[in-house]
Amino acid sequence: MAKKSKKQQQSGGTPATVALAAAGVTYAVHAYDHDPAHPSYGEEAAEAMGVSPERVFKTLVADVDGGLTVAVVPVAGQLDLKALAAAVGGKRAAMADPALAERTTGYVRGGISPLGQRKRLPTVLDASASGHATICVSAGRRGLEVELAPEDLAKLTDAVLAPIGRA
């Protein structure tokens, strides 16, 4: 994976790629033509990049006991809301209102990245990520993914690793 320079990121980067460049993390950017008719943003990304859906992670925003929390889970499965709540010491979790998630993160649905968000939110990364050398997450817009080591993602987002995904 090539490390992008700050100059490359500032010229056409997203807040996520700018954050990665500023942190000095090694990563790769994968762009593809987004099809608005595709039923799943994550599955579309996996197919377009030729990457296993177990290595492509979606970023979801949930409301846990009245506060927003980011969940990063494989596109091959679903988010276990009870497990997410437990991972952050909460009791109840529900998917956040999409408009609130967009306003809070600064990204549009289908392009929400766990990196470079407008407001830093508590983040939980599914434990399955640690079984891969690299994973892919949204780079901050539809049709753009970033590939990086899960340890780097966890460090940059202060993520808790927990089994929050289910098949």
Secondary structure, DSSP 8 states (H G I E B T S, - for coil): -----HHHHHHH--HHHHHHHHHT---EEEE----TT-S-HHHHHHHHHT--TTTBEEEEEEEETTEEEEEEEETTSEE-HHHHHHHTT-S-EEE--HHHHHHHHSS-TT---SSS-SS---EEEEGGGGGSS-EEEEEEETTEEEEE-HHHHHHHHT-EEE--EE-
